[in-house]
């Protein structure tokens, strides 16, 4: 499934947030969206997900304008994976993952055996199958995030949208979640992910979309597009790029620019 954004602009009343955004996604890639706070990353995602529909321009899913797609059908195309959170209700991991099939059920219908099988397969793919009967609320942040990825897989959408999925996770869980998500692209999934960490984008992404002042500052392959000059433009921080055996590392300067 292909997602195309053409000349997208959006404003909250008289406050422009996005201006003339153009990009597309490709099956089997992880596209990271970078930019400082308030640049419009979350607004962009809300437009793509159909939450905000009064935008200008086009959002096309396999050539169809997203505004003309009903929410239930949209859920079969794009899955949203939020940041991990502490839920109010004590659902089990399996029940949480099964919520991914609700758009395929009629009102008040219960999941069938085939849906449970799909949920268990999704849990196995992200490595949380042994947690099926545990309370989602009692998991660590990283475990919760993987369960939410499994829920998205159970939704059977080919495009996964993740808004800062590692922002509340410790260092180890950040890497585990991103490695899992990168692995899904090898199965043909498209992942659109926002992050505040340029190193994550450099290490795990195929391509990078950088937003600045409401527009596209850069778009291209991660290794070519993410440069010290771009990081300065986005964050006003001076950095060096250092090549190591494990890949390129971003090293900030110690000084007045920090």
SULGIHU-V472625 format. One line per field, one symbol per residue. phi: phi as a letter, one per 30 degrees, with the letter a starting at -180 (. if undefined). A space follows every 50 residues. Layout:
# SULGIHU-V472625
phi->???
This chain:
# SULGIHU-V472625
phi->.ccbcbhdbabchccdccbhdbabcbeibcccccldeidjdddedddddi dcccccjbbcchicdddccdeddeddcbcccdddacddccddeddddddd cddccdeidceceddddddddddddcicddcecddedcddeddddddddd dddddicccccbchdcdccdeddeddddddddddddcjdcccbcaccede dddcddbbcccahibddaaleedcddbeddddddbhbdbcccdbdcjdcc cddclddc
